[in-house]
Amino acid sequence: MGSNAFLLSIIYLLVGIAVESARRLYPSRFVQRLSLSLDSLPARALELVGVMDRLRLDYTNGQILDYQARLIFAGTTIVIIFVLAFVVGMLVGSLRSYVERRALKKASHRPPG
């Protein structure tokens, strides 16, 4: 579970670095939209916990630099990925345990022979 989340985090961050590099070197409407779509997940999560308004204010006032905002978004994305991996792992583990218990229960009620 943890290794899959780690791999997904690495892939997401590499894609983010590639898109950010493309946005700075070859700005186009497609790359800009791709960048915004990558930023929407952490932005909504930060909005959900009530931090986005303050972050937006600090960014527009110049108190947070561009790279710092990117690091905050990257860290938020990594946390989201690991939380999702944990939740999915717990759900799959619970489902597997339930299925195994049912199978054992059926096997114990079966007459021998």
Buried (B, 14 or more C-beta within 10 A) or exposed (E): EEEEBBEBBEEBBEEBEEBBEBBEEEEEEEBEEBBEEBBEBBBEBBEEEEEBEEBBEEBEEEEBEEEEBBEBBBEBBBEBBBEEBEEEBEEEEEEEEEEEEEEEEEEEEEEEE
